């Protein structure tokens, strides 16, 4: 049934489409499970199955909190993680996520990257990435609070791969 939907999705303008968000050369947003959207990769004119879940896994939030607790006080961490639970998923290329976070791609032989590459090869969907937006004016890089290894594995499959992210904003007054 998905293949029957693709021609209308690919030919529809964003205004005509019943789907939210733009249709780009690198991704097509199509209805996923649970009335959510999944990202399909379009490469060489062929549509590939989604490699991402539509929502982060529950255990990703405490992992993000643990990492962020090294950078911010508890009340700020709680606020950021609460925001990650409700902000909409946004999509960015793997190479852009790494650059915004000022991180290098981890080696392919990193055990966690290898595990995620294995999941990709087995067509097991990965959990979206949890991030905190950087601040260009202050020279502060974005933070990958959870999902660095998934971003790296995705980068190795295609540096232009579109990654779903929950992007929280640091509220500073």
N, C-alpha and C positions, 0 to 999 in steps of 0.2 A: 504494500500500500504506500510506503514511503516513496518509492520510485515514481508512482503515479502522481504524487504531490509535487515533485521537484520541478517539472517544467513550468507550472504556474508560479511557483515560488521564485524561480530564477528569472522569469520574464516580467513579473509584476514590479512596478515601481514601489518604493517605500510607501507612497501615499495610497496606492491601490491595494497593497498587501494587507492582509489581516494580521500579519505578524508584526511585532514591535521591533524597531531597530533597523538599521540599514543592511542591505544585502551587498556584500563586498566580493571582490575577486578571491579573497582568501578564506571566506567562510560564508556559510548560508545558515541562517537561524531558522530552524524548523521545529514544529511541535514535538516536545519530548514527552516522557511519562509524567503522570500526575499533573497534567495541565501546565507543565513548565516548558521552557525552551532548552534545547540542547544545541550544541555547536557541531556542525558537520564540517569536516575539512574538505575543501575543493582543491585538488591538485591535478594538473595535467588534464583538466576538463572532466575528471572523474570525482564523484562524491564518495567520501569515505565515512564509515560509521563514526559516531561520536566517541571520543576517548575520555570524555569528562562526564561526571555525574552532574545533575542539575543543581544539587545542593551540597554544601560541605558535610562531611560526616561529623557526628556529635563529638567524637573524641578530638577533632581538630581544634575546637575552641579552647579546651584546657591546655593543649599543647601551645597554642598561640599565646595564651595568658602566661605560661611558664617562661617563654622566650621574652615577652614584653616586660615581665617583672624584673628583668636584668637592665631595662632601659628607663622605666618609669615607675612612679609610686603606685601603690595598690589601687587607689581611687581612680587614677587615670587608666590603669590597665582594665579595671572593671568596666569603665565607660567605653573604652575602645572595643572590648570583646562584645559588650552588649550591642554596640553599633554594628559590628560585623554580623551579628545574627539577623539584623533587619534591613541593612542597606541592600539595594538591588545588586545583582551580579552584573559586572561590567567585563568587557573582553579586551585583552591586550595581547600583542605578539610576545612570544617568549623572549626574544632578543631585547624588546623594549622593557619588559619587567626586570630583566637582569641589569640593564643599563640604569634604569631609574633607581634601583636599589644599590647601585654601585658595587655589584657582585660579579665575580667571575663565574663562568660555568664550571661546575665541579667535574673532576675527571670521570670518564665513562666507567672506569673500574671501581668507583666509589660504591660500596655495598648497597647503599640506599638508592643511589641512581640506578644501579644494575637491577635492583628489585622492581623499581618503577618501569624500567625499560622492559623487563620481563612481563609485567602486567600489561603494558601496551601491546607487546607481541601476542599475548594471549587474549587481547581485546577486553581486558578487565578495565572498567572505567575508573578514572582517577578522580579524587576529590578536588573541587575548586580550591584555589589558593586564597589564603587570608592575608591581607596586607594593610599597612598604614600608609596613607599618602605622604609623600615627601613635601618639602617646602623649598621651592627654587629660590625665593627671595632670601631665605635664611641659610641656604646652602645645606639643607638637611635632606639626605637621601630617603627614598621610600624604604619601608621595612617589610620584608616577607616574614610575617609572624608565624605562618605555617605553610609549608609547601615548597621550600627551596629545592629539595630533591626532585619533586614532581616537575618544577619549572625546568630544571636541568635535563631531565629525561625527555621532556617535551622538546626542548631545544635540540637535542641530538636527533630526534626524529624529523624535525623541520624547524629551523630558527624562526620562521614566520608563522609557526603554529599559533593559533589563537587560544589563549588561556582564559578561562573564566576566573574572575577574582571578586572577592568581597573586599571592597576598599573603604576602610574607615578613615575618618578625618580626625586629626588631633585638634581638639578644641582648646585654643589658647586665647586668653583675653588680654 
